[in-house]
Amino acid sequence: MSSASSSAFFTTADEAISRAALDELLSNDQVLHRFEHCVFDDEDLERVDLRGAEFISCSFVRTRLDRAVLSSTRWQRCRCSGAFFDLADLTDARFDHGDLNNTSWSRARLSGASFADVKLTGARFTEAKTLGMSLRNSLLVSADLRGVVFRKQTVEGLNMSGADLAGCDFSDAVLVGCDLTNANLRDTKFSGADLRDAQLGAVRIGDLLQYFKGSTISSEQAAALVAALGVNVI
């Protein structure tokens, strides 16, 4: 069902949409599109231009959105598990309360994009352009975040346990309610970072020198480190 709304958006709702049907909808490039409760599962939408569109409670399970133009899009409560966003332009896109597990964002443009209250377990951000990207209150368990820059950000509520954080930059960042247990921290920068409210897992003294030099930890975290050496802390 499609209809013109009172705003600048043309709304399509409650439909399973094929690539051919989507191309027909997009033939009028004078309007922005809103999709509500639509299904795009398993479709090949490579290179589609949906800039500025809104997706509300839509499903993109295993959908291919490689090289798509998705800048300034809004995604609310969408199911996108296993979808491919490789090389897509997602500049200033916003994802809220969605399932993005096992998605691929390789070499995507994510500058200014935001992710809040989403599931990104197993997601892959290999060589993505992430300057200005924000992540908040989200699951990133076993995600590939190599090289992502969090410098000077307040990083809040991220479960990054088991994630690959090699080469990430947390310099001068404040981590609030984050979990780094069993994360790969090779070449990760924490200089000036405030880690007092982060869960570090089983950190050894050698890890402090190798990964956490220049960061701030709490007295409780320091006591746990000393206790791990077999020293009684009173």
Secondary structure, DSSP 8 states (H G I E B T S, - for coil): -EEE-SSSEEEEES-B--HHHHHHHTT-TTSEEEEES-B-TT-B-TT-B-TT-EEES-B-TT-B-TT-B-TT-EEES-B-TT-B-TT-B-TT-EEES-B-TT-B-TT-B-TT-EEES-B-TT-B-TT-B-TT-EEEEEE-TT-B-TT-B-TT-EEEEEE-TT-B-TT-B-TT-EEEEEE-TT-B-TT-B-TT-EEEEEE--S--HHHHHHT-TT-B--HHHHHHHHHHTT----
